[in-house]
Amino acid sequence: MLLDHLNNWVRLVRQEISAKKTESKRSRADRSHLQFEQQITHLDSILANIDQTLMAKAAFQCKAYARALMNYEQQIVLLQERGVNQNDLPAYYEKLHEIYAHLDEPDGMEGVSTLILAPTLEHQIRQHESTGRWTSAQSCWEVCLQESPDNVEFHVGLLRCLRNLGHYGLFLKKKFVLSHF
């Protein structure tokens, strides 16, 4: 919110300076315009030096998924403009995929999925759950549970699939077992 406020302030001051420049010739007001322009330049410098990846991670942790998406997309564009190796981008694509899942944007997920060459099991689960392929998601959760049977998150994921598939008997049995875990 602070960054939005600062960016809005810069935009409004620039508009005001521009409007007043057209109204008047050199006067005392020009000195205040010069001060504002110096402040804007200084603030622009500060805002430009904020790490976009850090901003994206912070936005994601705060559940500001739209802002996180914007920051990750800006970072990807910047990396592509710099000619970064394509092997460095899949981590960013995976994060975009996760953000699209939180935003409930299956089209965005599908688009990003085409860029991911080696999808992880977590990626596949998100993909299946977002498109309503609960049987496929259930299979993935079961694979996760075979690898790590003590992981509660995996049990919760499987329960979510069972509930969405309408397997309430298995759901209740599994939930009872988990409550005693």
C-alpha positions in Angstrom: 0.0 0.0 0.0 2.9 2.3 0.8 4.4 1.8 -2.7 1.0 2.4 -4.3 0.7 5.6 -2.3 4.2 6.8 -3.3 3.6 6.0 -6.9 0.3 7.8 -6.9 1.9 10.8 -5.2 4.6 11.0 -7.9 2.0 10.7 -10.7 -0.1 13.5 -9.2 2.8 15.8 -8.5 4.0 15.3 -12.1 0.6 16.2 -13.4 0.4 19.3 -11.2 3.9 20.4 -12.3 3.0 19.9 -15.9 -0.3 21.8 -15.6 1.4 24.7 -13.9 4.2 24.9 -16.3 1.8 25.5 -19.1 0.0 28.2 -17.1 2.9 30.4 -16.1 6.2 31.5 -17.2 9.2 31.8 -14.8 8.1 32.8 -11.4 8.5 31.9 -7.7 6.3 28.9 -8.2 9.0 27.5 -10.4 11.3 27.1 -7.4 8.8 24.9 -5.7 8.4 22.9 -8.9 12.1 22.5 -9.0 12.1 21.1 -5.4 9.2 18.7 -6.2 11.1 17.6 -9.3 14.2 16.9 -7.2 12.0 15.0 -4.7 10.4 13.0 -7.5 13.8 12.1 -9.0 15.1 11.0 -5.6 11.9 8.9 -4.9 12.0 7.4 -8.4 15.6 6.3 -7.7 14.5 4.7 -4.4 11.6 2.9 -6.0 13.7 1.7 -8.9 16.2 0.1 -6.6 13.6 -2.1 -4.8 14.2 -5.8 -5.8 11.2 -7.0 -7.7 11.8 -10.6 -6.7 11.8 -9.7 -3.1 8.6 -7.6 -3.6 7.0 -10.6 -5.4 7.9 -13.0 -2.5 6.6 -10.5 0.1 3.4 -10.0 -1.8 2.9 -13.8 -2.1 3.4 -14.2 1.6 0.9 -11.5 2.3 -1.6 -13.2 0.0 -1.5 -10.3 -2.3 -1.5 -12.7 -5.3 -2.3 -10.1 -8.0 0.6 -8.0 -6.9 2.9 -11.0 -6.7 1.8 -12.0 -10.2 2.6 -8.5 -11.5 6.1 -8.5 -9.9 7.0 -12.0 -11.1 5.9 -11.1 -14.6 8.0 -8.0 -14.6 10.9 -10.0 -13.3 10.5 -12.5 -16.1 10.3 -9.8 -18.8 13.4 -8.2 -17.4 15.3 -11.5 -17.4 14.2 -12.2 -21.0 15.3 -8.7 -22.1 18.7 -9.4 -20.5 19.0 -12.6 -22.5 19.1 -14.8 -19.5 19.4 -18.6 -20.1 16.0 -20.2 -20.5 17.0 -22.8 -17.8 16.7 -20.1 -15.2 13.1 -19.3 -15.9 11.3 -22.5 -14.9 11.4 -21.6 -11.2 9.6 -18.3 -12.1 7.1 -20.2 -14.2 6.4 -22.6 -11.4 5.8 -19.7 -9.1 3.4 -18.1 -11.6 1.6 -21.4 -11.8 1.1 -21.4 -8.0 -0.1 -17.8 -8.0 -2.6 -18.6 -10.8 -3.9 -21.5 -8.6 -4.5 -19.1 -5.7 -6.2 -16.6 -8.1 -8.4 -19.4 -9.4 -7.2 -18.7 -13.0 -7.2 -22.1 -14.8 -6.5 -20.4 -18.2 -3.4 -18.7 -16.8 -2.3 -22.0 -15.3 -2.7 -23.8 -18.6 -0.7 -21.1 -20.4 2.2 -21.2 -17.9 2.1 -25.1 -17.9 3.1 -25.1 -21.5 6.3 -23.3 -20.5 7.2 -25.8 -17.8 9.1 -28.7 -19.3 9.5 -31.0 -16.3 6.5 -30.5 -14.0 6.8 -31.5 -10.4 4.3 -33.6 -8.6 3.2 -30.5 -6.7 2.6 -28.7 -10.1 0.6 -31.7 -11.4 -1.6 -31.7 -8.2 -2.3 -27.9 -8.6 -3.1 -28.5 -12.2 -5.5 -31.4 -11.5 -7.2 -29.7 -8.6 -7.8 -26.4 -10.5 -9.3 -28.2 -13.5 -11.5 -30.5 -11.3 -9.6 -33.7 -12.2 -10.0 -35.0 -8.7 -9.2 -38.6 -9.5 -5.9 -37.6 -11.0 -5.1 -35.3 -8.1 -6.0 -38.2 -5.7 -3.5 -40.4 -7.4 -0.8 -37.8 -7.1 -1.6 -37.3 -3.4 -1.3 -41.0 -2.8 2.1 -41.1 -4.5 3.1 -38.2 -2.1 1.9 -40.2 0.9 3.8 -43.3 -0.2 7.0 -41.2 -0.2 6.2 -39.4 3.1 3.4 -41.0 5.1 3.8 -38.8 8.1 3.2 -35.5 6.2 -0.1 -34.0 7.4 -0.4 -31.7 4.3 -0.4 -34.7 2.1 -3.2 -36.3 4.1 -5.2 -33.1 4.0 -4.8 -32.9 0.2 -6.0 -36.5 -0.1 -9.0 -35.7 2.1 -9.8 -32.7 -0.1 -9.9 -35.0 -3.2 -12.0 -37.6 -1.5 -14.5 -34.9 -0.4 -14.7 -33.5 -3.9 -15.1 -37.0 -5.4 -18.0 -37.6 -3.0 -16.3 -40.5 -1.2 -17.6 -39.5 2.2 -17.2 -42.9 3.8 -13.4 -42.9 3.0 -13.3 -39.2 3.8 -14.8 -39.7 7.3 -12.6 -42.7 8.0 -9.4 -40.9 6.9 -10.5 -37.8 8.9 -10.9 -39.9 12.0 -7.5 -41.5 11.6 -5.9 -38.0 11.1 -7.6 -36.6 14.2 -5.8 -39.3 16.2 -2.5 -38.6 14.4 
